[in-house]
Amino acid sequence: MQNTETHLRAILKNIAVFQGLSENEYGEILPLLEPMVFPEDKEVILEGSEGESMYILIRGTVKVTKRGD
């Protein structure tokens, strides 16, 4: 468990929005993280839907598209 937390903390420290947080603040965020795996070609977020989550891509690739008006 500790190794995973250390790894996730290091990832957060390399993301601009999380840089500069105190160790206590990182400690508050870590329990909120939930690992997810998506199959290839799975839509993760649909344009126009209300945002309730934040995704951090650790491995793999993602394609971002904008639908035409």
Buried (B, 14 or more C-beta within 10 A) or exposed (E): EEEEBEEBBEEBEEEEEBEEBEEEEBEEEBEEBEEEEEEEEEEEEEEEEEEEEEEEEEEEEEEEEEEEE
